[in-house]
Amino acid sequence: MRVERIGRLWYVILPDEAPALLTVGYARVSSHEQKPQLEPQANRLWAYAGQNGIALDRVVSEVASGLNDRRPKLRRLLADPKVGTILVEHRDRLARFGVGMVDAMLQARGGRLLVIEDNEVDDDLVRDMTEILTCFCARLYGRRSAANRARRALSIAQE
């Protein structure tokens, strides 16, 4: 936007066209043991974009739980006003909860959330129950995994 002065009047000159919003892929795995799966996931995003005529600008990859809302790369992606569309392989790769809110935010910017494998349950109650069970299992197995790591560390320290 430019401002020009002609005599005593100021004119605001608006750009003819709004800048194009970026399309960014987001790949995520839950643990470091799954990290080797990140690159193939990102490659599938690139391939899907190419096959469907989507101009993908970049792919952001992250290792973090879908229950964790403190994912720095996703936070930067959502905070960037230049990002309009986010492409994910599955809904749960973006987040376990609140995906609809993210989609609404992107739509308000003129973008959208694109999900490659969107063969998820349409019934809200079933989806909610699935998310609750997923959350419960993730926490249960996370605790068990932490206890196993602590036991291994203790046995190594005792040797």
PyMOL CGO cylinders between C-alpha atoms (Angstrom):
from pymol import cmd
from pymol.cgo import CYLINDER

trace = [
    CYLINDER, 0.00, 0.00, 0.00, 1.31, 3.44, -0.93, 0.3, 1, 1, 1, 1, 1, 1,
    CYLINDER, 1.31, 3.44, -0.93, 0.29, 6.88, 0.18, 0.3, 1, 1, 1, 1, 1, 1,
    CYLINDER, 0.29, 6.88, 0.18, 0.70, 9.91, -2.09, 0.3, 1, 1, 1, 1, 1, 1,
    CYLINDER, 0.70, 9.91, -2.09, 0.03, 13.56, -1.49, 0.3, 1, 1, 1, 1, 1, 1,
    CYLINDER, 0.03, 13.56, -1.49, -1.48, 15.68, -4.22, 0.3, 1, 1, 1, 1, 1, 1,
    CYLINDER, -1.48, 15.68, -4.22, -1.91, 19.25, -3.05, 0.3, 1, 1, 1, 1, 1, 1,
    CYLINDER, -1.91, 19.25, -3.05, -3.63, 19.17, 0.30, 0.3, 1, 1, 1, 1, 1, 1,
    CYLINDER, -3.63, 19.17, 0.30, -5.10, 15.71, -0.18, 0.3, 1, 1, 1, 1, 1, 1,
    CYLINDER, -5.10, 15.71, -0.18, -3.58, 12.36, 0.73, 0.3, 1, 1, 1, 1, 1, 1,
    CYLINDER, -3.58, 12.36, 0.73, -4.39, 9.35, -1.46, 0.3, 1, 1, 1, 1, 1, 1,
    CYLINDER, -4.39, 9.35, -1.46, -4.06, 5.77, -0.35, 0.3, 1, 1, 1, 1, 1, 1,
    CYLINDER, -4.06, 5.77, -0.35, -3.16, 3.59, -3.31, 0.3, 1, 1, 1, 1, 1, 1,
    CYLINDER, -3.16, 3.59, -3.31, -4.19, 0.00, -2.75, 0.3, 1, 1, 1, 1, 1, 1,
    CYLINDER, -4.19, 0.00, -2.75, -2.43, -2.83, -4.52, 0.3, 1, 1, 1, 1, 1, 1,
    CYLINDER, -2.43, -2.83, -4.52, -4.32, -4.29, -7.47, 0.3, 1, 1, 1, 1, 1, 1,
    CYLINDER, -4.32, -4.29, -7.47, -4.11, -7.80, -6.17, 0.3, 1, 1, 1, 1, 1, 1,
    CYLINDER, -4.11, -7.80, -6.17, -3.68, -9.42, -2.79, 0.3, 1, 1, 1, 1, 1, 1,
    CYLINDER, -3.68, -9.42, -2.79, -0.49, -11.46, -2.50, 0.3, 1, 1, 1, 1, 1, 1,
    CYLINDER, -0.49, -11.46, -2.50, -0.96, -15.16, -3.15, 0.3, 1, 1, 1, 1, 1, 1,
    CYLINDER, -0.96, -15.16, -3.15, -1.12, -17.30, -0.05, 0.3, 1, 1, 1, 1, 1, 1,
    CYLINDER, -1.12, -17.30, -0.05, 1.35, -20.16, 0.38, 0.3, 1, 1, 1, 1, 1, 1,
    CYLINDER, 1.35, -20.16, 0.38, 0.42, -23.82, 0.35, 0.3, 1, 1, 1, 1, 1, 1,
    CYLINDER, 0.42, -23.82, 0.35, 2.46, -25.77, 2.88, 0.3, 1, 1, 1, 1, 1, 1,
    CYLINDER, 2.46, -25.77, 2.88, 2.53, -29.47, 3.66, 0.3, 1, 1, 1, 1, 1, 1,
    CYLINDER, 2.53, -29.47, 3.66, 2.74, -30.62, 7.28, 0.3, 1, 1, 1, 1, 1, 1,
    CYLINDER, 2.74, -30.62, 7.28, 4.18, -34.03, 8.14, 0.3, 1, 1, 1, 1, 1, 1,
    CYLINDER, 4.18, -34.03, 8.14, 4.31, -35.30, 11.72, 0.3, 1, 1, 1, 1, 1, 1,
    CYLINDER, 4.31, -35.30, 11.72, 5.23, -38.44, 13.61, 0.3, 1, 1, 1, 1, 1, 1,
    CYLINDER, 5.23, -38.44, 13.61, 4.65, -38.97, 17.31, 0.3, 1, 1, 1, 1, 1, 1,
    CYLINDER, 4.65, -38.97, 17.31, 8.02, -40.25, 18.48, 0.3, 1, 1, 1, 1, 1, 1,
    CYLINDER, 8.02, -40.25, 18.48, 11.71, -40.37, 17.62, 0.3, 1, 1, 1, 1, 1, 1,
    CYLINDER, 11.71, -40.37, 17.62, 11.33, -44.10, 16.92, 0.3, 1, 1, 1, 1, 1, 1,
    CYLINDER, 11.33, -44.10, 16.92, 8.98, -43.12, 14.07, 0.3, 1, 1, 1, 1, 1, 1,
    CYLINDER, 8.98, -43.12, 14.07, 11.30, -40.43, 12.70, 0.3, 1, 1, 1, 1, 1, 1,
    CYLINDER, 11.30, -40.43, 12.70, 12.31, -42.57, 9.67, 0.3, 1, 1, 1, 1, 1, 1,
    CYLINDER, 12.31, -42.57, 9.67, 8.64, -42.35, 8.58, 0.3, 1, 1, 1, 1, 1, 1,
    CYLINDER, 8.64, -42.35, 8.58, 8.81, -38.54, 8.26, 0.3, 1, 1, 1, 1, 1, 1,
    CYLINDER, 8.81, -38.54, 8.26, 10.60, -38.40, 4.92, 0.3, 1, 1, 1, 1, 1, 1,
    CYLINDER, 10.60, -38.40, 4.92, 8.27, -40.89, 3.17, 0.3, 1, 1, 1, 1, 1, 1,
    CYLINDER, 8.27, -40.89, 3.17, 5.28, -38.97, 4.58, 0.3, 1, 1, 1, 1, 1, 1,
    CYLINDER, 5.28, -38.97, 4.58, 6.69, -35.70, 3.20, 0.3, 1, 1, 1, 1, 1, 1,
    CYLINDER, 6.69, -35.70, 3.20, 7.36, -37.39, -0.15, 0.3, 1, 1, 1, 1, 1, 1,
    CYLINDER, 7.36, -37.39, -0.15, 3.72, -38.53, -0.31, 0.3, 1, 1, 1, 1, 1, 1,
    CYLINDER, 3.72, -38.53, -0.31, 2.63, -34.91, 0.25, 0.3, 1, 1, 1, 1, 1, 1,
    CYLINDER, 2.63, -34.91, 0.25, 4.88, -33.73, -2.62, 0.3, 1, 1, 1, 1, 1, 1,
    CYLINDER, 4.88, -33.73, -2.62, 3.62, -36.54, -4.87, 0.3, 1, 1, 1, 1, 1, 1,
    CYLINDER, 3.62, -36.54, -4.87, -0.05, -35.83, -4.11, 0.3, 1, 1, 1, 1, 1, 1,
    CYLINDER, -0.05, -35.83, -4.11, 0.45, -32.12, -4.76, 0.3, 1, 1, 1, 1, 1, 1,
    CYLINDER, 0.45, -32.12, -4.76, 2.17, -32.82, -8.08, 0.3, 1, 1, 1, 1, 1, 1,
    CYLINDER, 2.17, -32.82, -8.08, -0.50, -35.30, -9.22, 0.3, 1, 1, 1, 1, 1, 1,
    CYLINDER, -0.50, -35.30, -9.22, -3.33, -32.92, -8.34, 0.3, 1, 1, 1, 1, 1, 1,
    CYLINDER, -3.33, -32.92, -8.34, -1.91, -29.65, -9.68, 0.3, 1, 1, 1, 1, 1, 1,
    CYLINDER, -1.91, -29.65, -9.68, -1.33, -28.15, -6.25, 0.3, 1, 1, 1, 1, 1, 1,
    CYLINDER, -1.33, -28.15, -6.25, 1.60, -25.72, -6.07, 0.3, 1, 1, 1, 1, 1, 1,
    CYLINDER, 1.60, -25.72, -6.07, 3.18, -26.85, -2.81, 0.3, 1, 1, 1, 1, 1, 1,
    CYLINDER, 3.18, -26.85, -2.81, 5.68, -24.27, -1.55, 0.3, 1, 1, 1, 1, 1, 1,
    CYLINDER, 5.68, -24.27, -1.55, 7.33, -26.38, 1.15, 0.3, 1, 1, 1, 1, 1, 1,
    CYLINDER, 7.33, -26.38, 1.15, 6.78, -29.22, 3.60, 0.3, 1, 1, 1, 1, 1, 1,
    CYLINDER, 6.78, -29.22, 3.60, 7.28, -28.74, 7.34, 0.3, 1, 1, 1, 1, 1, 1,
    CYLINDER, 7.28, -28.74, 7.34, 8.19, -31.90, 9.29, 0.3, 1, 1, 1, 1, 1, 1,
    CYLINDER, 8.19, -31.90, 9.29, 7.95, -32.35, 13.04, 0.3, 1, 1, 1, 1, 1, 1,
    CYLINDER, 7.95, -32.35, 13.04, 8.39, -35.05, 15.69, 0.3, 1, 1, 1, 1, 1, 1,
    CYLINDER, 8.39, -35.05, 15.69, 5.77, -34.47, 18.40, 0.3, 1, 1, 1, 1, 1, 1,
    CYLINDER, 5.77, -34.47, 18.40, 2.65, -36.00, 19.87, 0.3, 1, 1, 1, 1, 1, 1,
    CYLINDER, 2.65, -36.00, 19.87, -0.63, -35.04, 18.24, 0.3, 1, 1, 1, 1, 1, 1,
    CYLINDER, -0.63, -35.04, 18.24, -1.88, -34.30, 21.75, 0.3, 1, 1, 1, 1, 1, 1,
    CYLINDER, -1.88, -34.30, 21.75, 0.88, -31.76, 22.35, 0.3, 1, 1, 1, 1, 1, 1,
    CYLINDER, 0.88, -31.76, 22.35, -0.25, -28.22, 21.51, 0.3, 1, 1, 1, 1, 1, 1,
    CYLINDER, -0.25, -28.22, 21.51, 3.25, -26.81, 22.01, 0.3, 1, 1, 1, 1, 1, 1,
    CYLINDER, 3.25, -26.81, 22.01, 4.68, -27.83, 18.65, 0.3, 1, 1, 1, 1, 1, 1,
    CYLINDER, 4.68, -27.83, 18.65, 6.93, -24.96, 17.55, 0.3, 1, 1, 1, 1, 1, 1,
    CYLINDER, 6.93, -24.96, 17.55, 6.89, -25.71, 13.83, 0.3, 1, 1, 1, 1, 1, 1,
    CYLINDER, 6.89, -25.71, 13.83, 3.10, -26.02, 13.67, 0.3, 1, 1, 1, 1, 1, 1,
    CYLINDER, 3.10, -26.02, 13.67, 2.68, -22.87, 15.77, 0.3, 1, 1, 1, 1, 1, 1,
    CYLINDER, 2.68, -22.87, 15.77, 4.94, -20.91, 13.38, 0.3, 1, 1, 1, 1, 1, 1,
    CYLINDER, 4.94, -20.91, 13.38, 3.02, -22.29, 10.42, 0.3, 1, 1, 1, 1, 1, 1,
    CYLINDER, 3.02, -22.29, 10.42, -0.36, -21.27, 11.86, 0.3, 1, 1, 1, 1, 1, 1,
    CYLINDER, -0.36, -21.27, 11.86, 0.92, -17.85, 12.93, 0.3, 1, 1, 1, 1, 1, 1,
    CYLINDER, 0.92, -17.85, 12.93, 2.31, -17.04, 9.47, 0.3, 1, 1, 1, 1, 1, 1,
    CYLINDER, 2.31, -17.04, 9.47, -0.27, -14.84, 7.66, 0.3, 1, 1, 1, 1, 1, 1,
    CYLINDER, -0.27, -14.84, 7.66, 1.27, -15.81, 4.31, 0.3, 1, 1, 1, 1, 1, 1,
    CYLINDER, 1.27, -15.81, 4.31, 0.22, -19.46, 4.76, 0.3, 1, 1, 1, 1, 1, 1,
    CYLINDER, 0.22, -19.46, 4.76, -3.26, -20.06, 3.40, 0.3, 1, 1, 1, 1, 1, 1,
    CYLINDER, -3.26, -20.06, 3.40, -3.52, -23.78, 2.75, 0.3, 1, 1, 1, 1, 1, 1,
    CYLINDER, -3.52, -23.78, 2.75, -2.08, -26.66, 4.74, 0.3, 1, 1, 1, 1, 1, 1,
    CYLINDER, -2.08, -26.66, 4.74, -1.85, -30.13, 3.19, 0.3, 1, 1, 1, 1, 1, 1,
    CYLINDER, -1.85, -30.13, 3.19, -1.74, -33.17, 5.49, 0.3, 1, 1, 1, 1, 1, 1,
    CYLINDER, -1.74, -33.17, 5.49, -1.85, -36.90, 4.81, 0.3, 1, 1, 1, 1, 1, 1,
    CYLINDER, -1.85, -36.90, 4.81, -4.39, -37.65, 7.57, 0.3, 1, 1, 1, 1, 1, 1,
    CYLINDER, -4.39, -37.65, 7.57, -6.34, -35.34, 9.87, 0.3, 1, 1, 1, 1, 1, 1,
    CYLINDER, -6.34, -35.34, 9.87, -4.58, -36.73, 12.93, 0.3, 1, 1, 1, 1, 1, 1,
    CYLINDER, -4.58, -36.73, 12.93, -1.19, -35.76, 11.49, 0.3, 1, 1, 1, 1, 1, 1,
    CYLINDER, -1.19, -35.76, 11.49, -2.19, -32.14, 12.14, 0.3, 1, 1, 1, 1, 1, 1,
    CYLINDER, -2.19, -32.14, 12.14, -3.75, -32.65, 15.57, 0.3, 1, 1, 1, 1, 1, 1,
    CYLINDER, -3.75, -32.65, 15.57, -5.88, -35.05, 17.58, 0.3, 1, 1, 1, 1, 1, 1,
    CYLINDER, -5.88, -35.05, 17.58, -8.33, -32.32, 18.61, 0.3, 1, 1, 1, 1, 1, 1,
    CYLINDER, -8.33, -32.32, 18.61, -9.36, -28.96, 17.18, 0.3, 1, 1, 1, 1, 1, 1,
    CYLINDER, -9.36, -28.96, 17.18, -8.72, -29.68, 13.50, 0.3, 1, 1, 1, 1, 1, 1,
    CYLINDER, -8.72, -29.68, 13.50, -12.02, -28.02, 12.61, 0.3, 1, 1, 1, 1, 1, 1,
    CYLINDER, -12.02, -28.02, 12.61, -10.89, -24.83, 14.33, 0.3, 1, 1, 1, 1, 1, 1,
    CYLINDER, -10.89, -24.83, 14.33, -7.65, -24.82, 12.33, 0.3, 1, 1, 1, 1, 1, 1,
    CYLINDER, -7.65, -24.82, 12.33, -9.65, -25.31, 9.13, 0.3, 1, 1, 1, 1, 1, 1,
    CYLINDER, -9.65, -25.31, 9.13, -11.97, -22.41, 10.06, 0.3, 1, 1, 1, 1, 1, 1,
    CYLINDER, -11.97, -22.41, 10.06, -8.97, -20.15, 10.74, 0.3, 1, 1, 1, 1, 1, 1,
    CYLINDER, -8.97, -20.15, 10.74, -7.42, -21.03, 7.37, 0.3, 1, 1, 1, 1, 1, 1,
    CYLINDER, -7.42, -21.03, 7.37, -10.74, -20.41, 5.58, 0.3, 1, 1, 1, 1, 1, 1,
    CYLINDER, -10.74, -20.41, 5.58, -10.99, -16.98, 7.23, 0.3, 1, 1, 1, 1, 1, 1,
    CYLINDER, -10.99, -16.98, 7.23, -7.63, -16.18, 5.60, 0.3, 1, 1, 1, 1, 1, 1,
    CYLINDER, -7.63, -16.18, 5.60, -8.83, -17.37, 2.21, 0.3, 1, 1, 1, 1, 1, 1,
    CYLINDER, -8.83, -17.37, 2.21, -7.16, -20.77, 2.50, 0.3, 1, 1, 1, 1, 1, 1,
    CYLINDER, -7.16, -20.77, 2.50, -8.18, -24.24, 3.59, 0.3, 1, 1, 1, 1, 1, 1,
    CYLINDER, -8.18, -24.24, 3.59, -7.06, -27.51, 5.09, 0.3, 1, 1, 1, 1, 1, 1,
    CYLINDER, -7.06, -27.51, 5.09, -6.48, -30.26, 2.53, 0.3, 1, 1, 1, 1, 1, 1,
    CYLINDER, -6.48, -30.26, 2.53, -6.52, -33.84, 3.83, 0.3, 1, 1, 1, 1, 1, 1,
    CYLINDER, -6.52, -33.84, 3.83, -5.29, -36.54, 1.43, 0.3, 1, 1, 1, 1, 1, 1,
    CYLINDER, -5.29, -36.54, 1.43, -6.83, -39.54, 3.22, 0.3, 1, 1, 1, 1, 1, 1,
    CYLINDER, -6.83, -39.54, 3.22, -10.08, -38.02, 4.45, 0.3, 1, 1, 1, 1, 1, 1,
    CYLINDER, -10.08, -38.02, 4.45, -11.92, -41.31, 4.84, 0.3, 1, 1, 1, 1, 1, 1,
    CYLINDER, -11.92, -41.31, 4.84, -12.74, -40.61, 8.45, 0.3, 1, 1, 1, 1, 1, 1,
    CYLINDER, -12.74, -40.61, 8.45, -15.97, -41.19, 10.31, 0.3, 1, 1, 1, 1, 1, 1,
    CYLINDER, -15.97, -41.19, 10.31, -18.58, -38.51, 9.64, 0.3, 1, 1, 1, 1, 1, 1,
    CYLINDER, -18.58, -38.51, 9.64, -20.60, -39.06, 12.80, 0.3, 1, 1, 1, 1, 1, 1,
    CYLINDER, -20.60, -39.06, 12.80, -19.49, -36.45, 15.35, 0.3, 1, 1, 1, 1, 1, 1,
    CYLINDER, -19.49, -36.45, 15.35, -20.20, -38.68, 18.34, 0.3, 1, 1, 1, 1, 1, 1,
    CYLINDER, -20.20, -38.68, 18.34, -18.16, -41.56, 16.91, 0.3, 1, 1, 1, 1, 1, 1,
    CYLINDER, -18.16, -41.56, 16.91, -15.32, -39.17, 16.02, 0.3, 1, 1, 1, 1, 1, 1,
    CYLINDER, -15.32, -39.17, 16.02, -15.36, -37.70, 19.55, 0.3, 1, 1, 1, 1, 1, 1,
    CYLINDER, -15.36, -37.70, 19.55, -15.27, -41.17, 21.12, 0.3, 1, 1, 1, 1, 1, 1,
    CYLINDER, -15.27, -41.17, 21.12, -12.42, -42.20, 18.83, 0.3, 1, 1, 1, 1, 1, 1,
    CYLINDER, -12.42, -42.20, 18.83, -10.44, -39.10, 19.78, 0.3, 1, 1, 1, 1, 1, 1,
    CYLINDER, -10.44, -39.10, 19.78, -11.05, -39.68, 23.50, 0.3, 1, 1, 1, 1, 1, 1,
    CYLINDER, -11.05, -39.68, 23.50, -9.95, -43.32, 23.24, 0.3, 1, 1, 1, 1, 1, 1,
    CYLINDER, -9.95, -43.32, 23.24, -6.91, -42.31, 21.20, 0.3, 1, 1, 1, 1, 1, 1,
    CYLINDER, -6.91, -42.31, 21.20, -5.98, -39.72, 23.83, 0.3, 1, 1, 1, 1, 1, 1,
    CYLINDER, -5.98, -39.72, 23.83, -6.47, -42.23, 26.65, 0.3, 1, 1, 1, 1, 1, 1,
    CYLINDER, -6.47, -42.23, 26.65, -4.35, -44.88, 24.89, 0.3, 1, 1, 1, 1, 1, 1,
    CYLINDER, -4.35, -44.88, 24.89, -1.60, -42.40, 24.04, 0.3, 1, 1, 1, 1, 1, 1,
    CYLINDER, -1.60, -42.40, 24.04, -1.35, -41.27, 27.65, 0.3, 1, 1, 1, 1, 1, 1,
    CYLINDER, -1.35, -41.27, 27.65, -1.45, -44.84, 28.96, 0.3, 1, 1, 1, 1, 1, 1,
    CYLINDER, -1.45, -44.84, 28.96, 1.22, -46.08, 26.56, 0.3, 1, 1, 1, 1, 1, 1,
    CYLINDER, 1.22, -46.08, 26.56, 3.24, -42.91, 27.08, 0.3, 1, 1, 1, 1, 1, 1,
    CYLINDER, 3.24, -42.91, 27.08, 3.36, -43.58, 30.83, 0.3, 1, 1, 1, 1, 1, 1,
    CYLINDER, 3.36, -43.58, 30.83, 4.23, -47.21, 30.25, 0.3, 1, 1, 1, 1, 1, 1,
    CYLINDER, 4.23, -47.21, 30.25, 6.98, -46.21, 27.82, 0.3, 1, 1, 1, 1, 1, 1,
    CYLINDER, 6.98, -46.21, 27.82, 8.39, -43.70, 30.31, 0.3, 1, 1, 1, 1, 1, 1,
    CYLINDER, 8.39, -43.70, 30.31, 8.35, -46.34, 33.07, 0.3, 1, 1, 1, 1, 1, 1,
    CYLINDER, 8.35, -46.34, 33.07, 10.15, -48.82, 30.79, 0.3, 1, 1, 1, 1, 1, 1,
    CYLINDER, 10.15, -48.82, 30.79, 12.81, -46.23, 29.91, 0.3, 1, 1, 1, 1, 1, 1,
    CYLINDER, 12.81, -46.23, 29.91, 13.28, -45.43, 33.60, 0.3, 1, 1, 1, 1, 1, 1,
    CYLINDER, 13.28, -45.43, 33.60, 13.66, -49.15, 34.43, 0.3, 1, 1, 1, 1, 1, 1,
    CYLINDER, 13.66, -49.15, 34.43, 16.24, -49.59, 31.65, 0.3, 1, 1, 1, 1, 1, 1,
    CYLINDER, 16.24, -49.59, 31.65, 18.19, -46.53, 32.77, 0.3, 1, 1, 1, 1, 1, 1,
    CYLINDER, 18.19, -46.53, 32.77, 18.16, -47.78, 36.37, 0.3, 1, 1, 1, 1, 1, 1,
    CYLINDER, 18.16, -47.78, 36.37, 19.37, -51.24, 35.37, 0.3, 1, 1, 1, 1, 1, 1,
    CYLINDER, 19.37, -51.24, 35.37, 22.16, -49.73, 33.25, 0.3, 1, 1, 1, 1, 1, 1,
    CYLINDER, 22.16, -49.73, 33.25, 23.18, -47.47, 36.12, 0.3, 1, 1, 1, 1, 1, 1,
    CYLINDER, 23.18, -47.47, 36.12, 23.28, -50.43, 38.52, 0.3, 1, 1, 1, 1, 1, 1,
    CYLINDER, 23.28, -50.43, 38.52, 25.57, -52.46, 36.22, 0.3, 1, 1, 1, 1, 1, 1,
]
cmd.load_cgo(trace, "trace")
